[in-house]
């Protein structure tokens, strides 16, 4: 939509023109199966897949043989959690995660608990931060995996992945990091940060939907993860299925240019400063390290759904795209100790490198006017002003 201001980039980003242009030939001109190596078109498609693997590996500073393509982070999460649990039960059945993890993690672990997995869900404080000493305390000889994301998709809070990696390395425990929101905003050097397993999705960094990569570190004692999808033996037997050549090429192209864009943070700060001037508005996790494009703002005594309905010119969300269609409050905010009422009053704004200063200015005007209009007709707001509720 031409006039829509898109501020839901943590859900998905617009594919960049140069990325799309690299993909088009593999839809139209070279549409061969990359596993068909006995003719030139198939070999060319296969070479394109391997070029993309090199691009991903160079961006992460890892080896190409440590990179596996799949449909995205949700598939990676299922593959890793189920595969590790299946293969490491001789050591133990204990997995550690955080209450604010993505639903793909939490739901998969709940399923594994029904099969006998023992899962520790670490608490967080009001900013979303975990106590690293508690993480270390909970790791036992029976702990087979620590699963903690790099950055929260709702609040933008950045976990200290260097410290988490060091703890897991010291305690001889595997560390799996969902870096879906982190990659695309920051460079991550896997030669410096000893994460064992990491996943990402292209559509979070201006690439195509339906493609992602899973990094599995090569170690002297190989990490054992069973294939989630069996079939023709693609990806060295780790992930079967016909190669999605155009999307793989798009992922590689998107990984080539990962900016550290201070302009996004400045626009985010301008938005926060202006909207913070509205009475009874506060920003979740503002005082800690966050993604530069993300802000989660509570407009107290207003339903986020009502506020977004009053601003049809804005593309926003009330939390994760995977659950924002539900009426339940965000599990992330509830874990942070936020009340149900304030969680339901929270809107997530997530910018991208395509967001303009004019769009932020317009957003400020539209949100400010909508809050004022809703509160003018709100019995709840009148009760608050009268001091009858807090």
HELIX and SHEET records of a PDB file:
HELIX    1   1 UNK A   17  UNK A   28  1                                  12    
HELIX    2   2 UNK A   40  UNK A   60  1                                  21    
HELIX    3   3 UNK A   64  UNK A   66  5                                   3    
HELIX    4   4 UNK A   73  UNK A   87  1                                  15    
HELIX    5   5 UNK A  103  UNK A  114  1                                  12    
HELIX    6   6 UNK A  132  UNK A  138  1                                   7    
HELIX    7   7 UNK A  161  UNK A  170  1                                  10    
HELIX    8   8 UNK A  202  UNK A  204  5                                   3    
HELIX    9   9 UNK A  235  UNK A  237  5                                   3    
HELIX   10  10 UNK A  245  UNK A  256  1                                  12    
HELIX   11  11 UNK A  262  UNK A  275  1                                  14    
HELIX   12  12 UNK A  304  UNK A  309  1                                   6    
HELIX   13  13 UNK A  331  UNK A  335  1                                   5    
HELIX   14  14 UNK A  340  UNK A  344  1                                   5    
HELIX   15  15 UNK A  357  UNK A  376  1                                  20    
HELIX   16  16 UNK A  379  UNK A  385  1                                   7    
SHEET    1   A 2 UNK A   5  UNK A   6  0                                        
SHEET    2   A 2 UNK A 314  UNK A 315  1                                        
SHEET    1   B 7 UNK A  67  UNK A  70  0                                        
SHEET    2   B 7 UNK A 212  UNK A 216 -1                                        
SHEET    3   B 7 UNK A 197  UNK A 201 -1                                        
SHEET    4   B 7 UNK A 175  UNK A 178  1                                        
SHEET    5   B 7 UNK A 143  UNK A 147  1                                        
SHEET    6   B 7 UNK A  94  UNK A  98  1                                        
SHEET    7   B 7 UNK A 118  UNK A 122  1                                        
SHEET    1   C 3 UNK A 281  UNK A 283  0                                        
SHEET    2   C 3 UNK A 294  UNK A 299 -1                                        
SHEET    3   C 3 UNK A 346  UNK A 350 -1                                        
END                                                                             
